[in-house]
């Protein structure tokens, strides 16, 4: 039988013999192709989030045990008391995570605005009746249970911002930067100012990270994103410089000095 080449043209018998069968794919290339195919499966994102969350929980428990055991022993307590406290939180949080994973998006969207309201009211009460701890006023004491409104504010802002941007996307308004940033940017600014009333720069930074993550997920144009990123960096720098103890921490981090028991003990002992 006559061999046929590309385009239906006859091919000389010697050509097929010279070319021969295609070489089998290498094992590494086959594994890479399998990994790429697995990443496109519908539940891959779910399993990645679940795996990363489990890894972070395990790593966090190990670090808590490592850092708290000596301090607990020095106070005459069990070296596992801090670990046990965190483990109880994990055991309570895992069923909540399972329920949240099975809940419908509509439930989160319905909870966004009530959570924002509760967060704002709580943050307004913190400077008035809050408990000061570690140099910042963060907590409200509701009976025997301490409540930190800024923790709720992070979840509330994430849900509220996602719902807001989803509605704007449905209305095809994300192409205009004014519709994109309003009222998302004022909402982030309001929460950050209320948190800073308690002198909590760490939580303010996390709220701004959530704000940037929301803009990243929806595909904000690079020039606008870079401008917002620069503005946030400038605001954070000002907040660091105007507070002496924050600026002192930054300079100690950049230029370590002193002994292992001095003001810079944490970074020196860590090294």
C-alpha positions in Angstrom: 0.0 0.0 0.0 1.3 3.4 -0.9 2.1 5.7 2.0 0.4 9.1 2.0 2.1 12.3 3.4 0.6 15.7 4.4 -2.0 17.1 2.0 -2.7 13.6 0.5 0.6 13.6 -1.5 2.3 10.2 -1.9 5.3 9.8 0.4 8.3 7.8 -0.6 8.8 4.5 1.3 12.2 5.6 2.6 10.8 8.7 4.3 8.6 6.8 6.8 11.5 4.5 7.6 13.8 7.4 8.1 11.4 9.3 10.3 10.2 6.4 12.3 7.6 6.4 15.1 7.3 9.4 17.4 9.3 9.1 20.6 7.2 8.4 23.7 6.8 11.4 26.1 9.3 11.7 28.9 8.0 10.8 32.5 8.7 14.3 33.7 6.7 15.8 30.9 3.8 13.4 31.5 3.7 14.3 35.2 3.7 18.0 34.4 0.9 17.6 31.9 -1.1 15.6 34.5 -0.5 18.3 37.1 -1.7 21.0 34.7 -4.8 19.0 33.9 -5.5 18.5 37.7 -5.3 22.2 38.3 -8.2 22.7 35.8 -10.6 20.4 37.6 -13.6 22.1 39.2 -12.8 21.2 42.8 -9.1 21.9 42.7 -9.4 25.4 44.2 -11.5 23.9 47.0 -9.0 21.3 47.9 -6.1 23.7 47.6 -7.8 26.1 50.1 -8.6 23.1 52.4 -5.1 21.8 52.3 -3.4 25.2 52.9 -5.8 25.9 55.7 -5.0 22.6 57.4 -1.3 23.1 56.9 -1.5 26.6 58.5 -3.5 25.3 61.4 -1.0 22.6 62.1 2.0 24.9 61.7 0.3 27.5 64.0 -0.3 24.9 66.7 3.3 23.8 66.6 4.6 27.4 66.8 2.3 28.2 69.7 3.6 25.1 71.6 7.2 26.1 70.7 6.9 29.7 71.8 4.6 29.4 74.9 5.9 26.2 76.6 8.9 27.9 78.3 7.0 30.9 79.4 4.2 28.7 80.9 6.8 26.7 82.8 8.4 29.9 84.1 5.0 30.9 85.5 4.6 27.4 87.2 1.9 26.3 84.7 1.7 23.4 82.3 3.9 23.8 79.2 0.9 22.7 77.2 -1.6 25.2 78.5 -1.2 27.7 75.7 -1.3 24.9 73.1 -4.4 23.5 74.7 -6.1 26.9 74.5 -5.4 27.2 70.8 -6.4 23.6 70.2 -9.8 24.2 71.7 -10.2 27.2 69.3 -9.2 25.0 66.3 -11.7 22.3 67.4 -14.5 24.9 67.7 -13.5 26.5 64.4 -13.3 23.4 62.2 -17.1 22.7 62.4 -17.8 26.3 61.6 -15.4 26.1 58.6 -17.3 23.0 57.4 -20.7 24.7 57.7 -19.3 27.8 55.9 -18.0 25.7 53.1 -21.4 24.1 52.6 -23.4 27.4 52.9 -24.7 29.2 49.9 -23.2 32.5 48.7 -26.5 34.1 49.4 -26.1 33.5 53.1 -22.8 35.4 53.1 -24.2 38.2 51.1 -27.2 38.6 53.4 -24.8 38.7 56.4 -22.5 41.3 55.0 -24.4 44.4 55.9 -25.5 43.4 59.4 -21.9 42.4 60.2 -20.6 45.7 58.9 -23.1 47.5 61.2 -22.2 45.5 64.2 -18.5 46.1 63.5 -18.8 49.8 63.2 -20.9 50.1 66.4 -18.3 47.9 68.2 -15.4 50.0 66.9 -17.1 53.2 68.1 -17.5 51.7 71.6 -13.9 50.5 71.9 -12.3 53.9 72.6 -15.1 54.7 75.1 -15.3 51.5 77.2 -12.6 49.2 75.6 -9.9 47.4 77.5 -6.3 48.4 76.8 -3.9 45.6 76.2 -0.4 45.6 74.7 -0.4 49.3 74.1 -3.6 49.3 72.1 -7.3 49.4 72.9 -8.9 46.5 71.1 -11.3 44.6 73.3 -14.8 45.0 74.7 -15.7 42.9 77.8 -19.1 41.4 77.4 -19.5 39.6 80.6 -16.7 37.0 81.0 -16.1 36.9 77.2 -13.8 39.5 75.6 -14.9 40.6 72.1 -12.6 42.3 69.6 -14.7 44.2 67.1 -11.7 44.7 64.7 -11.6 40.9 64.2 -15.3 40.9 63.1 -14.6 44.0 61.0 -12.1 42.1 58.8 -14.6 39.4 57.9 -17.4 42.0 57.5 -15.4 44.2 55.2 -14.4 41.2 53.1 -18.0 40.0 52.6 -19.4 43.5 52.2 -16.7 44.4 49.6 -17.1 41.2 47.7 -20.9 41.6 47.5 -20.6 45.3 46.5 -18.1 44.5 43.7 -20.2 41.6 42.5 -23.3 43.9 42.2 -21.2 46.5 40.3 -19.9 43.8 37.9 -23.4 42.7 37.2 -24.3 46.3 36.3 -21.0 46.5 34.2 -19.8 49.4 36.3 -16.3 48.2 37.1 -14.8 49.8 34.0 -15.2 53.3 35.6 -12.8 53.9 38.5 -15.3 56.1 40.3 -17.9 53.3 40.4 -15.1 50.8 41.3 -13.8 52.7 44.3 -16.9 54.3 45.7 -18.1 53.3 48.2 -15.5 50.6 48.7 -12.6 53.0 49.3 -14.6 55.2 51.8 -15.7 52.1 53.6 -12.1 50.9 54.0 -11.1 54.3 55.2 -13.9 54.5 57.8 -13.0 51.1 59.2 -9.3 51.9 59.3 -9.9 55.3 61.1 -12.1 53.6 63.7 -9.5 50.9 64.3 -6.7 53.5 64.6 -8.7 55.2 67.3 -7.6 52.2 69.4 -4.0 52.6 68.1 -4.1 49.2 66.4 -1.9 49.6 63.3 -1.6 45.9 62.7 -5.3 45.4 62.2 -5.4 48.5 60.0 -2.7 47.0 57.8 -4.7 43.8 57.4 -7.8 45.7 56.5 -5.8 47.5 53.7 -4.5 44.1 52.5 -8.1 42.9 52.2 -9.0 46.0 50.3 -6.0 45.4 47.9 -7.0 41.7 47.5 -10.5 42.7 46.5 -9.2 45.0 43.8 -6.7 42.4 42.6 -9.4 39.7 42.3 -11.6 41.8 40.1 -8.8 42.7 37.8 -8.3 46.4 38.6 -6.2 48.1 35.9 -2.5 48.1 36.7 -2.0 52.0 36.7 -4.9 52.5 39.1 -3.8 49.6 41.3 -0.2 50.9 41.5 -1.5 54.4 42.4 -3.7 53.0 45.2 -0.8 50.8 46.4 1.5 53.9 46.5 -1.1 55.9 48.4 -1.6 53.1 51.0 2.2 52.8 51.4 2.5 56.5 52.0 -0.3 56.5 54.6 1.3 53.6 56.5 4.7 55.3 56.5 3.2 58.4 57.9 1.4 56.4 60.7 4.7 54.7 61.5 6.8 57.9 61.6 4.3 60.0 63.7 4.3 57.4 66.5 7.7 57.3 68.2 7.5 53.7 69.4 6.5 52.4 65.9 9.4 54.3 64.3 11.7 52.9 67.0 10.7 49.3 66.2 11.4 49.9 62.5 14.8 51.4 63.1 15.7 48.5 65.5 14.6 46.0 62.8 16.7 47.7 60.2 19.7 48.3 62.5 19.8 45.7 65.3 21.7 46.7 68.4 22.1 45.8 72.0 22.4 42.5 73.7 20.2 39.4 73.6 18.3 40.7 76.7 18.0 44.3 75.5 15.4 46.2 73.5 16.2 44.2 70.4 16.1 40.8 72.1 13.4 39.3 69.8 15.3 39.6 66.5 18.7 38.8 68.1 17.5 35.7 69.8 15.5 34.7 66.7 18.7 34.7 64.7 
